[in-house]
């Protein structure tokens, strides 16, 4: 059985390593997933980000966008995505 779950999100506007700014207002009416992780290039965070990247097609097929969020810089995110071949955009909340 599948259950849709919604959690209220605080208003945010964060830069992405893809060059866009992602905001709650900009995502209004869209399904999206935010996953939070402490730091780029740590074992657990890498596993988590690779898992979301591997499943990105399924999320997109369901109509949902996926974003990772950490306090690391956009430069760090870019290196992390390239090194780990991640397909999920990463948002910086420094």
Secondary structure, 3 states (H helix, E strand, C coil): CCCCCCCCCCCCEEEECCCCEEECHHHCCCEEEEEECCCCCCHHHHHHHHHHHHCHHHHHHCCEEEEEEECCCHHHHHHHHHHHCCCCEEEECC
